[in-house]
Amino acid sequence: MTRKAKKSIPSKSKAGELSALELNKLVHELGTHQIELEMQNEELRRAQAEIDSSRRKYADLYDFSPVGYFTIDRNGSIREVNPPAPPCSAWRSGP
């Protein structure tokens, strides 16, 4: 993506040949693009905040549940246990 963007930037020799109208147009396009990027960044930040909130909610449900839960990976190894899970010497957390 960066390579493609760099190819679209006028070279220094071409930049000297741009008219005032072309420069104004380029400045306007760059300003518009900057605003679009700022809007996208803000949307990504909002989405990240929602994801963090959701993760905290489910982590709290897992951690403070009155029932014991075990998180098991695809190989059947226990990866995580919430606090109410009964102690058991027969299981051990993954490698």
N, C-alpha and C positions, 0 to 999 in steps of 0.2 A: 504494500500500500504506500509506504514511504517513497519507494523508488518511482512509482507511478506519479505521485505528487511532485517529486523533484523534476520529472521530465516535463511536467506542465508549466513549471516556473520559467519565465523568459530568461534567457541568458543575459549577462551584463551587457553584451554588445547590442542585443535586441532592446533591452530596457532603455538605453540611451536614445533609441529611435522611436519610442512611444510618444504619441502626441499627448497633450494635456487632457484631451477628452478620453483617450484610451487609459491614461493613468487614473483619471477620476473613476472610470468604469471599473478598473481593476481594484481600486481602493474600496469602492462600493461592494464589489463581489466578495472581497476579503472580509469586510465588515459584516456582511450578511452571513458568510460562512462562520465567522467567529460567533455570532449570535446563535446560529443553529447548533454549533458545538457546545456552547454554554447551556442551551436548552436541553440537549441530549445529556450532558453531564448532570444537570439538575435532576432529570428523570431517572438516570442511573443511581444517583444518590438516594432518591426517594424509594426506588425499588430495593436497594440494598438495605435501607432502614426497615422496610416492610419484612424483608427476609430475616434480618436480625431479630426483629420483634417476634416473628413466627417461630424461629429457632429457639429463642428464650422461652416462649410459651410451652413448646413441646419438651424442652429440656426440663422445665419445672414440673410438667406433668409426669415425666419419666422419673425424675429424682425424688419427688415428694408423693408419689403414688403409695397407697397403703399396701399394695400388692408388689411382690418381688418380680422384677423383669430381668431377663438376660438378653443381651444383644449378641447374636451368633452370626459369624461370617459364612460365606458359601461353603467352606470346608467343614463347618460344624464346630469350629472353635469358638469358645465364649470370648467375646471382645470387651464387653462391658456389663456391669451388674449395678442395678440401682440399690440404694441403701437398705430398703426393706427385704431384699433377697436373703433367704436363709444362708448362713455360712455352710459351706460344704467342702470337705477335704477332697472330694472326688473330682472336682473340676479345677481347672487352672486356666488363667487367661493366656491367650495366644503366645506364640514364640517370643 
